[in-house]
Amino acid sequence: MGIIWTIIIGFIVGLIARALKPGNDSAGFIVTTLIGIVGSLIATYLGQAMGWYAAGQPAGFIASVVGAIILLFIWGMVKKRG
């Protein structure tokens, strides 16, 4: 069940991040879900590095959305170069 919840929450986080970030980010279900999951991982590791979260503690929902938005901005900059 843990993997299913990760996919569902990742999709919701990805949708919210895409809605909050300005610009056209057309992506399908899989890409949106991956954006949410990777955004959550970014927020977790960044939070642990800054001392906000203990080791093994996952990031919160808002931090996951912020991590996904950061990922979308980085993806946009890489996409412009190519």
Secondary structure, DSSP 8 states (H G I E B T S, - for coil): -HHHHHHHHHHHHHHHHHHHS-S-----HHHHHHHHHHHHHHHHHHHHHTTSS-TT----HHHHHHHHHHHHHHHHHHHHH-
